[in-house]
């Protein structure tokens, strides 16, 4: 052990620690300074930033042995507090710079040192600083962060008043459509919001720390599991294997389509007979410390018979490929699309036909916060599982049979969550911590490393696609034919639904009278397929949007004008035969046209012999909801003190469930004249909140929002007197009128049939993307210098939240286009290795414009927003590459070597 006399946030501290202990661990666990977050644990993300002697330090990799007596350390707690915010923190609030909030402390600490050393930075100075210090954010697209730094600097220089940054409620009291900060914002910018790992530190004495024994191969038969040596290790209480699981030891995939050839019970909680992918959990070591648990996990011996690993759909579809799940074919689901008359005769007679093959790969979600959760039995004997789940009721029913638990004896709670972007639509560790708690009878806690996060959570499912268009010589689309193959990894959950997305969104946005196609879901041994922002549309629309540019090229037409000619208008229908709920796409394109023209003029002027510039566009469409009659329920209750409480499972993975709930409820309760601070939110706890469904498919603002609106209307109706005034709580009770109401809503929609035809969504989102790219001819390196978007997401519920979603989604689309992949398990297991986009990979010049078309079925006219910015901006980037240098990339990501190979092939 070592002893150091140091100063932390100005206070003297005697630090006693093991020399190899990291500074982050000491600050968090010994001093309780949990604003210091540990994300990657490798010095790649900056969430652990602290200031040591005037230098920015990544404390997750800084050992205590490096500290000297009298060293001075500053954490976020020493910069500002909830009742005494620093101007940097106020600026973060003003610009919505804390979305999930996990990276915010690291950025704010970094900004503090930047402005201490450079009080008047340029935007490039700020970006250079964050790049140098590896401050990583997955939510915001970085632009709001730079905006916040610039405003904070102006306040500190005395050029702007701090009060000007605080939101002022307008005279009419309305917060709908404004920049009202999300309720969790102050806690996020002060580091006082407890995320899962922070709560883990504060768990009661006797909480067991868990470590997983995981497969290091991708496909194998298990011959034996020997835990005897591990059980003798210090601190070990129990080594849990499949033999300790009291239920079916399977997580049900909740099969949604009757033609699926699997039964949905293919994913083990703990592997018993086979390993299906790298990282599969085989055993759980439960010990008194994490160190003891991990040491014991290394002693568990697993005897394996290695089997052929099919790491892509073509490999698994080969004639000699074995069935990964014996009894279920590797191609286990097919989805057809048949709209209008047969396409074959149309293609034979068509003036113009274009066809190409496309591939969109296994994009990793890469949240900064690794997966984390814990479980315990409460005083009523119910199993309580706390995690990052964005589908609490859904996950309860997916894992309960496998654990041998009655859902009535389970409670699921979402912890404050550091981003998921969809991976938590699937249960990850919920069943694992549940199994450990059941087996030991004690509270248990599990925190993945970032390596485990990257290798043992779901990824975007790759699509292999072939698409054909038939068109007239003047550019009218006549028919489309499509074939798509979905590599969904080894577990079937939601695989059929994802495959349906190909039918729904290949060619979306255009009136195509005749469509024929077929897609299939394939079981492989690569990472399991989970939901990821856009869910099927980034793959589907990439194909059709790049092919639209190929058609424009063949016709000699401008790509925007070709799109304008074919977008939805009166009489148009979607690929599923649905009539669009609004017809705003012509207006969206009209608004984009001058931006597109200016971008092309700039590219022509700015191109040089060494760097060619080009402009690409794409059109994005996505539905809001789970298919068919999607349903939500919430409670709205009047309290004795005249406040109102909303109980809802509007799950938050950084997008702003709290501000969505508050803004919607406040608008619904406005007849009461209630102030927003008098609306209390109780979110994401199945013990008290009804089932409003998972947070996926951009459904929450529409489906949960309508349920909130319904509940508020019922409460307002119950309170309203005949003279138009409103009853008090006491008057309600005296008249025996209910003070708590259930708000319910179901979408007036139908599921798609076997031919992919139906009315699956009550509302859609629409957008046009314009990417301005630069290509270095010597290296093939592509840079997105500017990206613009014109979006229609209905009436905007909260400007900060909506802007933030679009900025962040556009950044992820640029990453998908140019950098991100998870194919090589070892190479792609770190943030830099997987192509995580840091600030200099994302342009500072991001322009957002809106067309606000009220949605008939949306609450107060709102539609969803989250998926839209990742539908297909990557197609715009790829189209920009072609227009810059003549290289057409059809298989993502567009790495420099691919572009360079294309340039060489042209010569």
Helices and strands as residue ranges (DSSP letters): E 2-8, E 11-17, H 23-25, I 26-30, E 49-52, E 55-58, G 59-61, G 64-66, E 72-74, G 76-78, H 87-94, H 104-117, H 123-132, H 143-156, G 162-165, H 185-190, H 196-201, E 208-214, E 220-226, H 228-231, E 236-240, G 242-244, E 250-251, E 267-268, E 274-275, E 281-287, H 290-297, E 301-306, H 313-316, E 331-339, H 344-349, E 352-360, E 372-377, E 383-387, H 392-403, G 407-409, E 410-414, G 423-425, H 430-440, E 444-447, H 450-455, E 462-471, E 477-487, H 495-505, E 514-522, H 537-555, H 559-566, H 585-606, E 611-623, E 631-638, E 644-648, H 657-668, G 670-672, G 676-678, E 679-683, I 700-704, H 705-719, H 729-734, E 740-746, E 764-776, E 782-792, H 799-818, G 827-829, G 839-841, E 846-850, G 859-861, G 868-870, H 873-885, H 896-906
